[in-house]
Amino acid sequence: MAAAFLLCPRLALPLRRGSRLLVCCSASASSSDAAGGVGFQGKVGFLGLGIMGAPMASNLIKAGYDVTVWNRTKSKCDPLLSLGAKFESSPAGVASSCDVTFAMLADPESAAEVACGTNGAAEGMALGKGYVDVSTVDDATSKLIGKHITSTGASFLE
């Protein structure tokens, strides 16, 4: 499951680098951490189903994960829905229904709108949730998104 890492705050104590929270990751539902913990059992959200997002979400669904998706063009969700993904009508809906949400947007404007705009992911974030942003953005946009996400008590990883 190449490049499909999951934010797993239950598996290790966090390390801080600046204002961003870094946590232990697990690569499969059946894996366990070095201390003998249980692999990630939570719900995973995907915002943006382009060249990177769709294959990653597909691999997680095929591996048995509970995946919820959203995309600005809803038809891009259809192949994943046919594999068993769930659909939410907004980024806030995905974030509120998932333990960890991955965002993969093509540009800074889209990434900021999806995370921080009306019905954006930040509206669905809360303590104990994680937001992983692998969008193509500049440093200022990443900091803006991180500020909005962490203000909810959620963890942010870029």
Accessible surface in RSA format (square Angstrom, percent):
REM  Atomic radii and reference values for relative SASA: ProtOr
REM  Chains: A
REM  Algorithm: Lee & Richards
REM  Probe-radius: 1.40
REM  Slices: 20
REM RES _ NUM      All-atoms   Total-Side   Main-Chain    Non-polar    All polar
REM                ABS   REL    ABS   REL    ABS   REL    ABS   REL    ABS   REL
RES MET A   1    78.77  40.8  17.72  11.7  61.05 145.4  21.89  18.6  56.88  75.4
RES ALA A   2    88.99  81.8  66.90 103.2  22.09  50.2  78.79 111.0  10.20  27.0
RES ALA A   3    69.58  64.0  50.16  77.4  19.42  44.2  55.30  77.9  14.29  37.8
RES ALA A   4     0.60   0.6   0.00   0.0   0.60   1.4   0.60   0.9   0.00   0.0
RES PHE A   5   118.45  59.3 115.47  71.5   2.98   7.8 115.59  70.1   2.86   8.2
RES LEU A   6     0.26   0.1   0.00   0.0   0.26   0.7   0.26   0.2   0.00   0.0
RES LEU A   7     2.97   1.7   0.75   0.5   2.22   5.6   1.07   0.8   1.89   5.1
RES CYS A   8     1.79   1.4   1.22   1.4   0.57   1.3   1.79   4.5   0.00   0.0
RES PRO A   9    55.48  40.4  39.01  35.6  16.48  59.9  39.66  32.7  15.82  98.3
RES ARG A  10   168.07  70.6 131.06  66.8  37.01  88.1  78.79 107.7  89.29  54.1
RES LEU A  11    26.37  14.7  12.15   8.7  14.22  35.8  14.29  10.0  12.08  32.5
RES ALA A  12    42.23  38.8  25.28  39.0  16.96  38.6  37.99  53.5   4.24  11.2
RES LEU A  13   160.81  89.6 147.24 105.3  13.57  34.1 147.25 103.4  13.56  36.5
RES PRO A  14    68.38  49.8  51.77  47.2  16.61  60.4  51.77  42.7  16.61 103.2
RES LEU A  15   131.73  73.4 128.76  92.1   2.97   7.5 131.72  92.5   0.01   0.0
RES ARG A  16   177.40  74.5 142.27  72.5  35.13  83.6  54.65  74.7 122.75  74.4
RES ARG A  17   177.35  74.5 170.09  86.7   7.26  17.3  66.19  90.5 111.15  67.4
RES GLY A  18    73.58  90.7   0.00   N/A  73.58  90.7  46.12 126.6  27.45  61.5
RES SER A  19    94.67  80.0  74.25  99.1  20.42  47.0  52.89 112.6  41.78  58.5
RES ARG A  20    55.07  23.1  55.07  28.1   0.00   0.0  12.87  17.6  42.20  25.6
RES LEU A  21    25.27  14.1  25.07  17.9   0.20   0.5  25.07  17.6   0.20   0.5
RES LEU A  22    53.41  29.7  52.26  37.4   1.15   2.9  52.51  36.9   0.89   2.4
RES VAL A  23    21.52  14.2   0.94   0.9  20.58  49.6   6.50   5.6  15.02  40.7
RES CYS A  24    38.11  28.8  24.00  26.8  14.11  33.2  15.39  39.0  22.71  24.5
RES CYS A  25    58.38  44.2  30.55  34.1  27.83  65.4  13.04  33.0  45.34  48.9
RES SER A  26     9.70   8.2   3.87   5.2   5.82  13.4   9.70  20.6   0.00   0.0
RES ALA A  27    46.39  42.6  41.23  63.6   5.16  11.7  41.23  58.1   5.16  13.7
RES SER A  28    38.01  32.1  38.01  50.7   0.00   0.0  29.77  63.4   8.24  11.5
RES ALA A  29    33.05  30.4  27.24  42.0   5.81  13.2  27.34  38.5   5.72  15.1
RES SER A  30   108.56  91.7  72.12  96.3  36.43  83.9  54.18 115.4  54.38  76.2
RES SER A  31    36.42  30.8  26.36  35.2  10.06  23.2  34.30  73.0   2.11   3.0
RES SER A  32    74.09  62.6  45.34  60.5  28.75  66.2  15.99  34.1  58.10  81.4
RES ASP A  33    31.29  21.9  14.90  14.8  16.38  38.7  18.51  43.6  12.78  12.7
RES ALA A  34   120.61 110.9  69.33 107.0  51.28 116.7  83.23 117.2  37.38  99.0
RES ALA A  35    99.34  91.3  56.51  87.2  42.83  97.4  69.76  98.2  29.57  78.3
RES GLY A  36    61.58  75.9   0.00   N/A  61.58  75.9  30.74  84.4  30.84  69.1
RES GLY A  37    25.19  31.1   0.00   N/A  25.19  31.1  23.13  63.5   2.06   4.6
RES VAL A  38   106.45  70.0  97.04  87.9   9.40  22.7 101.08  87.8   5.37  14.6
RES GLY A  39     6.16   7.6   0.00   N/A   6.16   7.6   0.04   0.1   6.12  13.7
RES PHE A  40     9.07   4.5   3.95   2.4   5.12  13.3   8.45   5.1   0.62   1.8
RES GLN A  41   122.51  68.5  88.22  64.5  34.30  81.7  43.62  92.8  78.90  59.8
RES GLY A  42     9.04  11.2   0.00   N/A   9.04  11.2   6.67  18.3   2.38   5.3
RES LYS A  43    91.61  44.7  91.61  56.2   0.00   0.0  41.67  37.5  49.94  53.2
RES VAL A  44     0.00   0.0   0.00   0.0   0.00   0.0   0.00   0.0   0.00   0.0
RES GLY A  45     0.00   0.0   0.00   N/A   0.00   0.0   0.00   0.0   0.00   0.0
RES PHE A  46     0.21   0.1   0.21   0.1   0.00   0.0   0.21   0.1   0.00   0.0
RES LEU A  47     0.13   0.1   0.00   0.0   0.13   0.3   0.00   0.0   0.13   0.4
RES GLY A  48     4.02   5.0   0.00   N/A   4.02   5.0   4.02  11.0   0.00   0.0
RES LEU A  49     5.99   3.3   0.00   0.0   5.99  15.1   0.00   0.0   5.99  16.1
RES GLY A  50    32.59  40.2   0.00   N/A  32.59  40.2  27.46  75.4   5.13  11.5
RES ILE A  51   171.13  97.4 152.20 113.4  18.93  45.6 160.71 115.7  10.42  28.3
RES MET A  52    96.49  50.0  90.96  60.2   5.54  13.2  54.15  46.0  42.34  56.1
RES GLY A  53     0.49   0.6   0.00   N/A   0.49   0.6   0.00   0.0   0.49   1.1
RES ALA A  54    29.00  26.7  28.33  43.7   0.67   1.5  28.74  40.5   0.26   0.7
RES PRO A  55    67.91  49.5  60.59  55.2   7.32  26.6  67.34  55.6   0.56   3.5
RES MET A  56    22.58  11.7  22.51  14.9   0.07   0.2  18.46  15.7   4.11   5.4
RES ALA A  57     0.00   0.0   0.00   0.0   0.00   0.0   0.00   0.0   0.00   0.0
RES SER A  58    15.72  13.3  15.72  21.0   0.00   0.0  10.27  21.9   5.46   7.6
RES ASN A  59    59.02  40.7  55.20  53.3   3.82   9.2   5.95  14.3  53.07  51.3
RES LEU A  60     0.79   0.4   0.79   0.6   0.00   0.0   0.79   0.6   0.00   0.0
RES ILE A  61    19.67  11.2  10.23   7.6   9.44  22.8  10.23   7.4   9.44  25.6
RES LYS A  62   146.90  71.7 107.87  66.2  39.03  92.9  68.28  61.5  78.62  83.7
RES ALA A  63    47.84  44.0  17.48  27.0  30.36  69.1  29.98  42.2  17.86  47.3
RES GLY A  64    64.07  79.0   0.00   N/A  64.07  79.0  32.73  89.8  31.34  70.2
RES TYR A  65    15.70   7.3   3.38   1.9  12.32  32.0   5.93   4.5   9.77  12.0
RES ASP A  66    46.67  32.7  35.44  35.3  11.23  26.6  29.52  69.5  17.15  17.1
RES VAL A  67     2.72   1.8   0.00   0.0   2.72   6.5   0.00   0.0   2.72   7.4
RES THR A  68     4.29   3.1   4.29   4.3   0.00   0.0   1.26   1.7   3.03   4.6
RES VAL A  69     0.00   0.0   0.00   0.0   0.00   0.0   0.00   0.0   0.00   0.0
RES TRP A  70    28.93  11.6  28.93  14.0   0.00   0.0  19.47  10.4   9.46  15.3
RES ASN A  71    17.81  12.3  14.05  13.6   3.76   9.0   0.04   0.1  17.76  17.2
RES ARG A  72   142.53  59.8 108.54  55.3  33.99  80.9  53.24  72.8  89.30  54.1
RES THR A  73    74.57  53.0  69.84  70.8   4.74  11.3  41.72  56.0  32.85  49.7
RES LYS A  74   104.94  51.2  99.63  61.1   5.30  12.6  72.21  65.0  32.72  34.9
RES SER A  75    70.71  59.7  57.62  76.9  13.09  30.2  43.16  91.9  27.54  38.6
RES LYS A  76   104.15  50.8  94.01  57.7  10.14  24.1  55.78  50.2  48.37  51.5
RES CYS A  77     0.00   0.0   0.00   0.0   0.00   0.0   0.00   0.0   0.00   0.0
RES ASP A  78    70.22  49.2  65.69  65.4   4.53  10.7  28.03  66.0  42.19  42.1
RES PRO A  79    83.27  60.7  75.00  68.4   8.27  30.1  81.94  67.6   1.34   8.3
RES LEU A  80     5.66   3.2   5.66   4.1   0.00   0.0   5.66   4.0   0.00   0.0
RES LEU A  81    51.41  28.6  36.49  26.1  14.92  37.5  36.84  25.9  14.57  39.2
RES SER A  82    96.23  81.3  53.77  71.8  42.46  97.8  51.84 110.4  44.39  62.2
RES LEU A  83    79.32  44.2  54.73  39.2  24.59  61.8  59.14  41.5  20.18  54.3
RES GLY A  84    55.84  68.9   0.00   N/A  55.84  68.9  31.26  85.8  24.57  55.0
RES ALA A  85    10.32   9.5   0.00   0.0  10.32  23.5   0.27   0.4  10.05  26.6
RES LYS A  86   104.33  50.9  99.41  61.0   4.92  11.7  84.32  75.9  20.01  21.3
RES PHE A  87    65.72  32.9  40.28  24.9  25.44  66.2  40.28  24.4  25.44  72.8
RES GLU A  88    57.57  33.1  55.81  42.2   1.76   4.2   2.59   5.0  54.98  44.9
RES SER A  89    93.90  79.3  70.43  94.0  23.47  54.1  39.55  84.2  54.35  76.1
RES SER A  90    20.97  17.7  20.39  27.2   0.58   1.3  11.85  25.2   9.12  12.8
RES PRO A  91    10.67   7.8  10.67   9.7   0.00   0.0  10.67   8.8   0.00   0.0
RES ALA A  92    14.19  13.0  13.40  20.7   0.79   1.8  13.75  19.4   0.44   1.2
RES GLY A  93    15.41  19.0   0.00   N/A  15.41  19.0  14.43  39.6   0.98   2.2
RES VAL A  94     0.00   0.0   0.00   0.0   0.00   0.0   0.00   0.0   0.00   0.0
RES ALA A  95     0.20   0.2   0.00   0.0   0.20   0.5   0.00   0.0   0.20   0.5
RES SER A  96    64.18  54.2  45.75  61.1  18.43  42.5  29.18  62.1  35.00  49.0
RES SER A  97    40.72  34.4  25.67  34.3  15.05  34.7  35.64  75.9   5.08   7.1
RES CYS A  98     1.98   1.5   0.00   0.0   1.98   4.7   1.36   3.5   0.62   0.7
RES ASP A  99    55.68  39.0  52.47  52.2   3.21   7.6   7.81  18.4  47.87  47.7
RES VAL A 100     2.04   1.3   1.79   1.6   0.24   0.6   2.04   1.8   0.00   0.0
RES THR A 101     0.00   0.0   0.00   0.0   0.00   0.0   0.00   0.0   0.00   0.0
RES PHE A 102     8.36   4.2   8.36   5.2   0.00   0.0   8.36   5.1   0.00   0.0
RES ALA A 103     0.51   0.5   0.51   0.8   0.00   0.0   0.51   0.7   0.00   0.0
RES MET A 104    17.15   8.9   3.97   2.6  13.18  31.4   5.79   4.9  11.35  15.0
RES LEU A 105     8.70   4.8   2.81   2.0   5.89  14.8   5.64   4.0   3.06   8.2
RES ALA A 106    76.99  70.8  53.06  81.9  23.93  54.4  60.81  85.6  16.19  42.9
RES ASP A 107    49.81  34.9  49.39  49.2   0.42   1.0  21.70  51.1  28.11  28.0
RES PRO A 108    38.48  28.0  37.77  34.4   0.71   2.6  38.06  31.4   0.42   2.6
RES GLU A 109   129.55  74.4 118.76  89.8  10.79  25.7  73.56 142.3  56.00  45.7
RES SER A 110    13.06  11.0   7.57  10.1   5.49  12.6   5.36  11.4   7.70  10.8
RES ALA A 111     1.10   1.0   0.38   0.6   0.72   1.6   0.78   1.1   0.32   0.8
RES ALA A 112    21.60  19.9  20.50  31.6   1.10   2.5  20.79  29.3   0.81   2.1
RES GLU A 113   106.93  61.4 101.36  76.7   5.57  13.3  47.01  90.9  59.92  48.9
RES VAL A 114     5.91   3.9   3.79   3.4   2.12   5.1   5.91   5.1   0.00   0.0
RES ALA A 115     0.06   0.1   0.00   0.0   0.06   0.1   0.00   0.0   0.06   0.2
RES CYS A 116    34.79  26.3  10.44  11.6  24.35  57.2  11.03  27.9  23.76  25.6
RES GLY A 117    17.17  21.2   0.00   N/A  17.17  21.2  15.29  41.9   1.88   4.2
RES THR A 118   119.95  85.3  97.53  98.9  22.43  53.5  63.87  85.8  56.08  84.8
RES ASN A 119    78.01  53.8  77.89  75.3   0.13   0.3   5.96  14.3  72.05  69.6
RES GLY A 120     1.47   1.8   0.00   N/A   1.47   1.8   1.47   4.0   0.00   0.0
RES ALA A 121     0.00   0.0   0.00   0.0   0.00   0.0   0.00   0.0   0.00   0.0
RES ALA A 122    14.36  13.2  11.03  17.0   3.33   7.6  11.30  15.9   3.07   8.1
RES GLU A 123   113.91  65.4  74.62  56.5  39.29  93.5  44.74  86.5  69.16  56.5
RES GLY A 124     7.92   9.8   0.00   N/A   7.92   9.8   4.87  13.4   3.06   6.8
RES MET A 125    12.92   6.7   0.47   0.3  12.45  29.6   0.37   0.3  12.54  16.6
RES ALA A 126    43.46  40.0  42.61  65.8   0.85   1.9  43.46  61.2   0.00   0.0
RES LEU A 127   151.99  84.6 131.49  94.1  20.50  51.5 131.49  92.3  20.50  55.2
RES GLY A 128    54.62  67.4   0.00   N/A  54.62  67.4  37.85 103.9  16.77  37.6
RES LYS A 129    38.15  18.6  37.15  22.8   1.00   2.4  25.70  23.1  12.45  13.3
RES GLY A 130     1.10   1.4   0.00   N/A   1.10   1.4   0.25   0.7   0.86   1.9
RES TYR A 131     0.59   0.3   0.59   0.3   0.00   0.0   0.00   0.0   0.59   0.7
RES VAL A 132    10.52   6.9  10.52   9.5   0.00   0.0  10.52   9.1   0.00   0.0
RES ASP A 133     8.41   5.9   3.06   3.0   5.35  12.7   2.23   5.2   6.19   6.2
RES VAL A 134    59.74  39.3  42.17  38.2  17.57  42.3  48.91  42.5  10.82  29.4
RES SER A 135    14.93  12.6   0.00   0.0  14.93  34.4   0.97   2.1  13.96  19.6
RES THR A 136    99.50  70.8  92.69  94.0   6.81  16.2  67.32  90.4  32.17  48.6
RES VAL A 137    43.43  28.6  10.36   9.4  33.07  79.7  14.33  12.5  29.10  78.9
RES ASP A 138    69.83  48.9  58.13  57.9  11.71  27.7  50.68 119.3  19.15  19.1
RES ASP A 139    86.93  60.9  75.47  75.1  11.46  27.1  39.45  92.9  47.47  47.3
RES ALA A 140    72.95  67.1  59.98  92.6  12.96  29.5  65.49  92.2   7.45  19.7
RES THR A 141    16.67  11.9  13.96  14.2   2.71   6.5   3.54   4.8  13.13  19.9
RES SER A 142     2.91   2.5   2.72   3.6   0.20   0.5   2.31   4.9   0.60   0.8
RES LYS A 143   118.06  57.6 109.93  67.5   8.13  19.3  66.93  60.2  51.13  54.5
RES LEU A 144    79.86  44.5  74.58  53.4   5.27  13.3  79.17  55.6   0.69   1.8
RES ILE A 145     0.02   0.0   0.02   0.0   0.00   0.0   0.02   0.0   0.00   0.0
RES GLY A 146     7.34   9.1   0.00   N/A   7.34   9.1   7.34  20.2   0.00   0.0
RES LYS A 147   151.27  73.8 143.16  87.8   8.11  19.3  91.50  82.4  59.77  63.7
RES HIS A 148    69.79  38.1  66.71  46.4   3.08   7.9  39.80  41.0  29.99  34.9
RES ILE A 149     0.00   0.0   0.00   0.0   0.00   0.0   0.00   0.0   0.00   0.0
RES THR A 150    53.57  38.1  39.57  40.1  14.00  33.4  24.11  32.4  29.46  44.5
RES SER A 151    93.66  79.1  49.27  65.8  44.39 102.3  47.29 100.7  46.37  65.0
RES THR A 152    45.28  32.2  20.62  20.9  24.66  58.8  30.87  41.5  14.41  21.8
RES GLY A 153    34.66  42.7   0.00   N/A  34.66  42.7  23.60  64.8  11.06  24.8
RES ALA A 154     5.60   5.2   0.00   0.0   5.60  12.7   0.05   0.1   5.55  14.7
RES SER A 155    14.04  11.9  12.35  16.5   1.70   3.9   2.22   4.7  11.82  16.6
RES PHE A 156     0.61   0.3   0.53   0.3   0.08   0.2   0.61   0.4   0.00   0.0
RES LEU A 157    36.33  20.2  36.33  26.0   0.00   0.0  36.33  25.5   0.00   0.0
RES GLU A 158    91.92  52.8  52.54  39.7  39.38  93.8  33.88  65.5  58.04  47.4
END  Absolute sums over single chains surface
CHAIN  1 A     7672.2       5709.6       1962.5       4672.9       2999.3
END  Absolute sums over all chains
TOTAL          7672.2       5709.6       1962.5       4672.9       2999.3
